[in-house]
Amino acid sequence: EGKRRPGRSRGAPRAARTAETAQRIKRSRRLKANNRERNRMHNLNAALDALRDVLPTFPEDAKLTKIETLRFAHNYIWALTETLRLA
């Protein structure tokens, strides 16, 4: 009698709807992944800024790069450890 299942539309063919849905899902996943990566980098940069604040640098206004900050922190911790060991 021409009864239709609920939820079916008379629009685009099923394959086209499926492709559109797949594209929408891919885009949504990509946007979420980009957001996670952006937040991760913001957190990493905030942590590096906090680390720079506690490292003694000369001159005070010199901003160390990420790798310089990590190397300096490593060497500084080593120097403090050696000072304690020798004291």
Buried (B, 14 or more C-beta within 10 A) or exposed (E): EEEEEEEEEEEEEEEEEEEEEEEEEEEEEEEEEEEEEEEEEEEEEEEBEEBBEEBEBEEEEEEBEEEBBEEBBEEEEEEEEEEEEEE
